[in-house]
Amino acid sequence: MTRLQTMLFVPGMLIAGAAFAAAPLDNQQAQGLQSLGTVSFGQVSSDPTSVHQRLEEEAKERGATGWRIIENRTGDYQHVTAELYK
């Protein structure tokens, strides 16, 4: 690999790494993955987009590549528990 190719290739790798986002998993996808534990939180909004964003942030902070919601109580106040996987 030439120096120019290296210079073009490495920044592309860094950008790809920066775009990391943990993905939601179903039961089948989670099988065989390493559990990193659970995370729980409550919020007033029941907007699914905000729940997924919050789970992605938590997963990224803990080095997880995916998460699976194991409890989701809704009403005036939403409570979510998810298991994180690597």
N, C-alpha and C positions, 0 to 999 in steps of 0.2 A: 504494500500500500504506500503510495507516495505521501509526501508531507501534506500536499493540498487535499488529497482524499481523506487523510486523517483529520485535518482541520474541519472538513465539512461533515464527516461522519460523527465525530465526538459531540459537537453541539446538538446534532439531531438526537443522539442518545439521551442527552440531558433534558431536552424538551420532552421526549417521550416519557422519561421518568417523572417529570414534573406534572404530567397529565394524569398521574395515577389516581384512580378512584376505586374504592371498594365496591363490589357488586352485590346486589341482593341474591341470596341463594334459596333454593327450595330444599326439602328434606333429602332428596336423592343427590343433589349436587353437593350437599354438605357431608355426605358419607365419605369416610376416608380422609377427610381434612382434619388438621390439628385445631382443636378448640383453644381459644385464647381467653375464654371466660365470657361473662355476660356484661351488658351495660343496660341500665334502666334510666328512664327520664320521664318526666311529665310535662305537659304543656297545655296551654289553653286552646291553641289552634288544633284542629283535627285535619288540617291540610296534609294529604299524603306526601306532597312534594317537600314540605318542611321537615317531616319525619325522616324521609330518605336522606335529605341533606344533613340532618343532625347525625344520623347513623353513619354516613360516609365520613364525616369529620371525626367522630369517635373512633371509627375503624382505622382511619389513617394515622391518628395519634398513637394507636396501639400496635401499628404495623400489620394490621389484618388486611387480607385481600378480599374478604367477603363477610357477609352477615346474614342471619336468618332471624326473622321476628318470631319469638316464641310466646309472646303475650302482647295483646293489644286491646286495652279497655278504652272504650269511647263513651262520650256523653258530653257534659259541659267541660270536662277536663279529661284529656287523653293521657293514658299511661302506657308506655311501650317498654318491653324488655326484649333484647335481641342477643343472640349468641354470636360471637365474633370468631372467624376462622382464618387460618393461615395455610 
